[in-house]
Amino acid sequence: MRSYEKRTINTLESNYMSEERLNIYTSLEDIEEIRWHWSMEEINVFESLWKQGKGLVDIAAYFNHTELSILLLSLDRLAKGEITRRSEWKIR
């Protein structure tokens, strides 16, 4: 975490938090190579590539993004019922 972020957090916590909080872990919070925002055009292309059977590595190369970003996007679209899971995926 950058020093200015730490200062900002400390300022906010001291000004607005009346009770000490538990140590809370936020997953993926500091991984900078994850792409969190996608245009609807990109979503449509992703879904098309997915339906063509392209793998995560190929889709990541197409978008020039990390495989982790594509994995997270695929989990999002899977949870929303927009794509179907791959038969080799051991998730429900």
TORKOL-4160 file (C-alpha; in steps of 0.2 Angstrom, whole numbers, padded with zeros to 4 digits, m for minus):
92
<pt num="1" X="0000" Y="0000" Z="0000"/>
<pt num="2" X="0007" Y="0017" Z="m0004"/>
<pt num="3" X="0011" Y="0030" Z="0009"/>
<pt num="4" X="m0002" Y="0042" Z="0004"/>
<pt num="5" X="m0015" Y="0028" Z="0005"/>
<pt num="6" X="m0010" Y="0024" Z="0022"/>
<pt num="7" X="m0011" Y="0042" Z="0028"/>
<pt num="8" X="m0028" Y="0044" Z="0020"/>
<pt num="9" X="m0034" Y="0028" Z="0028"/>
<pt num="10" X="m0027" Y="0034" Z="0045"/>
<pt num="11" X="m0036" Y="0051" Z="0044"/>
<pt num="12" X="m0052" Y="0043" Z="0039"/>
<pt num="13" X="m0052" Y="0031" Z="0053"/>
<pt num="14" X="m0047" Y="0043" Z="0066"/>
<pt num="15" X="m0060" Y="0056" Z="0060"/>
<pt num="16" X="m0075" Y="0044" Z="0057"/>
<pt num="17" X="m0073" Y="0027" Z="0066"/>
<pt num="18" X="m0079" Y="0028" Z="0083"/>
<pt num="19" X="m0074" Y="0010" Z="0087"/>
<pt num="20" X="m0059" Y="0000" Z="0083"/>
<pt num="21" X="m0062" Y="m0012" Z="0069"/>
<pt num="22" X="m0056" Y="m0030" Z="0067"/>
<pt num="23" X="m0042" Y="m0033" Z="0055"/>
<pt num="24" X="m0051" Y="m0036" Z="0039"/>
<pt num="25" X="m0043" Y="m0044" Z="0024"/>
<pt num="26" X="m0049" Y="m0038" Z="0007"/>
<pt num="27" X="m0045" Y="m0051" Z="m0006"/>
<pt num="28" X="m0036" Y="m0045" Z="m0022"/>
<pt num="29" X="m0036" Y="m0027" Z="m0015"/>
<pt num="30" X="m0018" Y="m0023" Z="m0020"/>
<pt num="31" X="m0015" Y="m0033" Z="m0036"/>
<pt num="32" X="m0013" Y="m0019" Z="m0049"/>
<pt num="33" X="m0013" Y="m0030" Z="m0064"/>
<pt num="34" X="m0032" Y="m0035" Z="m0062"/>
<pt num="35" X="m0043" Y="m0026" Z="m0074"/>
<pt num="36" X="m0060" Y="m0023" Z="m0065"/>
<pt num="37" X="m0069" Y="m0012" Z="m0078"/>
<pt num="38" X="m0075" Y="m0018" Z="m0095"/>
<pt num="39" X="m0085" Y="m0010" Z="m0109"/>
<pt num="40" X="m0101" Y="m0019" Z="m0115"/>
<pt num="41" X="m0092" Y="m0022" Z="m0132"/>
<pt num="42" X="m0078" Y="m0031" Z="m0123"/>
<pt num="43" X="m0090" Y="m0041" Z="m0113"/>
<pt num="44" X="m0099" Y="m0046" Z="m0129"/>
<pt num="45" X="m0082" Y="m0051" Z="m0137"/>
<pt num="46" X="m0077" Y="m0060" Z="m0122"/>
<pt num="47" X="m0093" Y="m0070" Z="m0122"/>
<pt num="48" X="m0092" Y="m0074" Z="m0140"/>
<pt num="49" X="m0074" Y="m0080" Z="m0138"/>
<pt num="50" X="m0079" Y="m0091" Z="m0123"/>
<pt num="51" X="m0094" Y="m0099" Z="m0133"/>
<pt num="52" X="m0081" Y="m0103" Z="m0147"/>
<pt num="53" X="m0072" Y="m0113" Z="m0134"/>
<pt num="54" X="m0057" Y="m0101" Z="m0133"/>
<pt num="55" X="m0047" Y="m0104" Z="m0117"/>
<pt num="56" X="m0042" Y="m0091" Z="m0104"/>
<pt num="57" X="m0024" Y="m0090" Z="m0111"/>
<pt num="58" X="m0031" Y="m0086" Z="m0128"/>
<pt num="59" X="m0044" Y="m0074" Z="m0122"/>
<pt num="60" X="m0031" Y="m0065" Z="m0111"/>
<pt num="61" X="m0019" Y="m0064" Z="m0126"/>
<pt num="62" X="m0033" Y="m0057" Z="m0137"/>
<pt num="63" X="m0037" Y="m0043" Z="m0124"/>
<pt num="64" X="m0019" Y="m0041" Z="m0120"/>
<pt num="65" X="m0023" Y="m0043" Z="m0101"/>
<pt num="66" X="m0018" Y="m0055" Z="m0088"/>
<pt num="67" X="m0025" Y="m0072" Z="m0086"/>
<pt num="68" X="m0031" Y="m0068" Z="m0069"/>
<pt num="69" X="m0041" Y="m0053" Z="m0076"/>
<pt num="70" X="m0050" Y="m0065" Z="m0088"/>
<pt num="71" X="m0053" Y="m0078" Z="m0075"/>
<pt num="72" X="m0061" Y="m0066" Z="m0064"/>
<pt num="73" X="m0072" Y="m0059" Z="m0078"/>
<pt num="74" X="m0077" Y="m0077" Z="m0082"/>
<pt num="75" X="m0082" Y="m0080" Z="m0064"/>
<pt num="76" X="m0092" Y="m0065" Z="m0065"/>
<pt num="77" X="m0101" Y="m0069" Z="m0081"/>
<pt num="78" X="m0103" Y="m0087" Z="m0075"/>
<pt num="79" X="m0111" Y="m0081" Z="m0058"/>
<pt num="80" X="m0123" Y="m0071" Z="m0068"/>
<pt num="81" X="m0128" Y="m0085" Z="m0080"/>
<pt num="82" X="m0121" Y="m0077" Z="m0095"/>
<pt num="83" X="m0109" Y="m0091" Z="m0100"/>
<pt num="84" X="m0109" Y="m0109" Z="m0096"/>
<pt num="85" X="m0095" Y="m0117" Z="m0085"/>
<pt num="86" X="m0082" Y="m0128" Z="m0094"/>
<pt num="87" X="m0083" Y="m0146" Z="m0092"/>
<pt num="88" X="m0066" Y="m0147" Z="m0084"/>
<pt num="89" X="m0070" Y="m0134" Z="m0071"/>
<pt num="90" X="m0074" Y="m0142" Z="m0054"/>
<pt num="91" X="m0085" Y="m0128" Z="m0048"/>
<pt num="92" X="m0104" Y="m0127" Z="m0047"/>
